[in-house]
Amino acid sequence: MRQIEIRNKWVSLGESSVVKDTEGNDLLKVKGKFFSIRRRKFIYDMNDNLIYQVRNRFWNFFRHACFVFDKDEKPVATLETKFLTLHDHYNIDCALGNLVIRGNILGFDYHIYLNDKEVGHVARHISLRDSFTLTLDDDQDYYFFVALVIAIDNIVDMKRNQYNN
């Protein structure tokens, strides 16, 4: 099992994040745009090579959605959740197969299922800034699953903003 920490930076105009392993070593950089209607985020390796781009769907009628694109802006995943649900569940359309992320009623604990087998876990931590621990089976591509966690955070932030307005 591999554990990865994803934390929003304390001060960031574009809601950027840091991604580290359990020893505190930097793994990825997540940079957000200062002004982005679709909450666009870019995921880079430590050599500043773009790996993934995450952005919300512009219109959300009865479903919230977020897209993950590769470095060439080709879609690699679409996350969707129903507009009003009791639990925080995400269906992901991607090449891996039947990928589902199921959350609890509070949205602080998620289980990742690939083809009906649990392959990972995401824990959202209660703090002043968004913070997650991603635990994955060793054979899973952690870059891709970090992009999914960033997408879920985008959707949760979008829901929060809609309900607060």
N, C-alpha and C positions, 0 to 999 in steps of 0.2 A: 504494500500500500504506500502511496505517495501522498504527503500532505503539503498543501500550498496555502499561503496566507494572501488574501486580497484586501487591501485597505485603501479607502479614499484618502487623499492627502489632506492635511489640516487646512492648508491655504492653497486654493487652486481656483482660478477663474473659470476653468472649463471642466470641473469635476474630474480631474485626473486621479489615477490610482497607482499604487505600487504593488507588485506581485513578487513575493519572496518564498523561499523554501523554509522549512522549519528551523534551519540553522541561521536564518537571517540573510542569506545570499539573495541578491536581486536576480529574478528570472525574466521578468517582462516589464515593459512600461506601457501604461494605458494613458492616453492623452485625449482629453475632450476639447471640444470647441467652446469658446467663450459664449458665443451666441449661436445656438443651433436648435431650430424648432423640432427637429427629429432626434435630438439628443445624441448626436453622432459621436462615437468614440473610436479611437484608433489603437490597435494593439501592436506593439513593436517588440522585437527581440532586443537584447542588450547592445547590439551593433546598429540599432536604429533602422532595421529592416522591417517594413510593414508586413504583418502576418495576417491580421484580420481587421475588418471594419464592422462596427455594430451600429445599427440605427433603427429607431422606432418607425412604425408605419405612420404615415401622416394622418390618415383618417381612421378612427377606431369606432366602428358601429357594432355593438354587442360582442366584440372580441378585441382584446388588446393583443398587439403583435409587435415583434421585433425581428429584424433580419440580421444575419451574419454573412458578410461577404469576404472572399479571399483577397489577396493583395492585388489581383487583377480585376476586382469589383464583380466577380462572378458569385452569384448567391450559393452559399453552402448550407445554410440552415434558416428555417423560419420557426420562431417560437410563437405559439398562440395560447391564450388563456381566455376563458369566458369572461364577459364584462362583470357580471355579478355572480360570484361563487362563494361557497362557504369555506372551501379549501383552496390553497394556492397551487394549482396543478398546471403544468405546461406540457403541451404536445409539441414535439419537435419534428419537423419534416427535414430529413437529411439523408445522406447516402449511407450512413451507418446501419440503418434499419429502423425498427420500432423503438424510438427513444422517447421516454417520458420522464419528467421530473415532477415528483409529487411532494407537495409541502403540507405542513400541518395547518391547523386553523389560524395560527398566529403568524405564519409565514417566516418562522425563524429556523426551521428545520426541514431540509429537503432530501429526498432519496432519489437517486438517479438509476433508472432501469433501462437497460438495452436488451431488446428482444426478451422481455420478461425476467431478466436476470439483473440483480442489483450490482452495479459496477462502481458506485460512488455515493458520496454524501456531501451535502453543503450545509454548513451551520452559519447562520447570520448572528452576529454578536451585537448585543445591546451596548451602544456607545454613542458618543457625540458625532462620530463619523461612521459611515457604513463600513463594515468590516465582515469578512467571510473567511471560513476555513473550508477548503475543498479537499476532500479525501477521495482518491481514485485508485482503482486497481492499477498495478504497474504497467499493464499492457495497453492502457488507454492514452490517447494523445492529449496531454494536459493543456496544450495551447488551445485546442478546440473547446475544451470544457471550461477554461477560464473565459473564453469569449461568451459561452452560454451563461455563465454567472454574471458577467457584465450586462448581458441582454436582460436577464431577470431583474437585475438592479435597475435598469432603465425602465422596465415595465412597472415595477413597484413604485419608482419615483413618479412616473407619469400618472399612475392611479392616485397616489397621494396628492399630487397637485390638482387633479380633477376633483377629488372629494373635498379638498380645502377651499376650492374656489366657489 
